[in-house]
Amino acid sequence: MTSGQAAPAADTQIQTRENPHAKSLGPLVLGSIGVVYGDIGTSPLYAMKESLLHVGGVPSASEIIGIVSLLVWSLIFVVTVKYVMLVLRADNQGEGGALSLMALAQKALAKPNKMILGLGIVGAALFYGDAILTPAVSVLSAVEGLKVAAPGLDPYIVPIALAVIIGLYAVQSFGTSQVARFFGPIMSIWFIALALIGVSHIGDAPQILHALNPINGFWFMTSHGIIGFTVLGSVFLAVTGAEALYADMGHFGKRPIQFAWLGFVGPALLLNYLGQGAYALHDPSVLPNLFFLSAPEWARFPLVILATLATIIAGQAVITGAFSLTQQAIQLGLLPRLQIEYTSETEQGQIYLPTVNWLMLVGVVMLVLFFQDSSSLAAAYGIAVTGTMVVTSLLSVVVFAYGWKWGLGLAMAVVLPFLLIDMAYLAANLLKLADGGYLPLVIGGCIVVLMAIWVRGVRLLNTKAAQQNLSLETFIKAMETSSVSRVAGTAMYLTSTPETVPSALLHNLKHNRVLHERNVIVTIRTVNTPYVPLAERVDYRELAPGFARIELHYGFLEEPNLVQALIQLREKGVKFDVMSTTFFVGRRRIRSAARSEMPRWQSQLFIKMARHSYDMIDYYKIPANRVVELGTYVTL
């Protein structure tokens, strides 16, 4: 069994991870443009419009310049300075993301910390809220361009959006490797279009360049009372997706992501926001459909198609991110085992989780049907992302202070300005609670509860097993003088508590009254690093004649595979014939105890999660025809 920590998966045939830095820079930059920047790249569809409409009525020229200044400097400070220049440096063997950062923070401390674990859980839970909202708001925003390009299709906008969304989730089981080849070129065309649209309108009102002065943004914030604060919640829509820069670092490496932003994506977005602002100054009547009206009339229908493709890519990015995050959570012991399918024999990370996929589809469809338009959905958007950014800042303090040895004072001095900005964005978005902002909090809250119950339930079961089971050392000494019959072959017993006798071993002895010639206790652990070198994968120890222990170590981005580990052990001179080995797996049937440390509703929920946990035999790639399952009842 697994005890411990995280993993997006690799295919079973992959023995070592291909280093993304070993590839040429060009393809990696192009790939990062297609995958990493899909979400933030579609923000111009709605961020500027929602920010300006929040003012109420027709905004003045100074108000438009102030809001554009806030958008521009949000991109510069949050994305460029915080993520591209600072947070990307906090890599866990080249990997990023909330759970990866949590593992890095735990590693930096002397012992596991419950507060760090809690922050990691909250960050992961909020990501799921973001992952459900992103496809809904992005696809609706793109399809709504038909109001401008083909007004007669207005009644069909929601059905068309639903068809696109359902199609997106339906093709997930085929894998993204083939589709991903087109992501980079399509998004490159999209960003070029954004830049050209922006440049074409800056001349309409050159005074928009005053937005490059941050004083104008500060003036708007301080001179408009509560309106200035609520507008900040809409301004934040421009940086949603910034967390993907860090989360997807392992796929492309930090340099390609930095090059793509500084040399291409960032300038394109800045030009587009300046152009949209200039167009709004020139003709305030275009505000309700600002983005699509800013394109030439002949280009509007093609732009709708291109925008729809871009939003599909943005949705694809968060879907695959949710798959990877779930894999990490399973390996970290935060969720029960779920079915994971590998869709590529050559690419790591190409995974598909049917349960997660269809649950997300149900959530997205319900959001579209309930809210009907992107403006209503935009009110719900932002809280999940701002919460994730706050978690990232807090965990970064621990990594900088103790992992990088900066000391707490210097780490706080560096991170505090970003944390204050994150908190301001979060507070501004919380004002949208009544307008739908509660949705990501409800989604995230449910996931936090599920993760907390699972972690606590597993800990209580392991504690009870350690208390009730016989010490392995005592058992081995007793067997040395026992007259119990021995049979040929090897028996392997999987357990998460190797210090005690596995229940499957005791049941085998009780019912069959025999021991095998070789009895091996197998424990699979996940560590706080993404990958474990093959040389450190297997720890084999002889305990006594006829008894041995194998401890397998996997990183939280690796897939446990027991047979491959035995092959590796054979190369070290310890031979196991799989065809003469019997794998004993204990299957626990959990019941609620009359008096439990967990409230009854929690224990019932834990039992349901355990019953739907994916089969251990398939998860650890154990040959099914060599397995004997022995069941037992335990109370929680």
Secondary structure, DSSP 8 states (H G I E B T S, - for coil): -EEE-------TT--S---GGGS-HHHHHHHHHHHTTHHHHTGGGTHHHHHHHTT-SS--HHHHHHHHHHHHHHIIIIIIIIIIIIGGG--BTTB-SHHHHHHHHHHHSSS--HHHHHHHHHHHHHHHHHHHHHHHHHHHHHHTTHHHH-GGGGGGHHHHHHHHHHHHHHTGGG-SHHHHHHHHHHHHHHHHHHHHHHHHHHTT-GGGGGGGSHHHHHHHHHHSHHHHHHHHHHHGGGGTTTHHHHHTHHHH-HHHHHHHIIIIIHHHHHHHHHHHHHHHHH-GGGGGGHHHHTS-GGGHHHHHHHHHHHHHHHHHHHHHHHHHHHHHHHHTTSS-----EE--SS-TT-EE-HHHHHHHHHHHHHHHHHH-SHHHHHHHSSHHHHHHHHHHHHHHHHIIIIIS---HHHHHHHHHHHHHHHHHHHHHHHTTGGGTTHHHHHHHHHHHHHHHHHHHHHHHHHHHHHHHS-BHHHHHHHHHT---EEEEEEEEEE-S-TTB--HHHHHHHHHH-EEEEEEEEEEEEE-SSS---GGGTEEEEEEETTEEEEEEEE-TTS---HHHHHHHHHHTT----GGGEEEEEEEEEEE--SS-SS-HHHHHHHHHHHHTS--HHHHTT--GGGEEEEEEEEE-
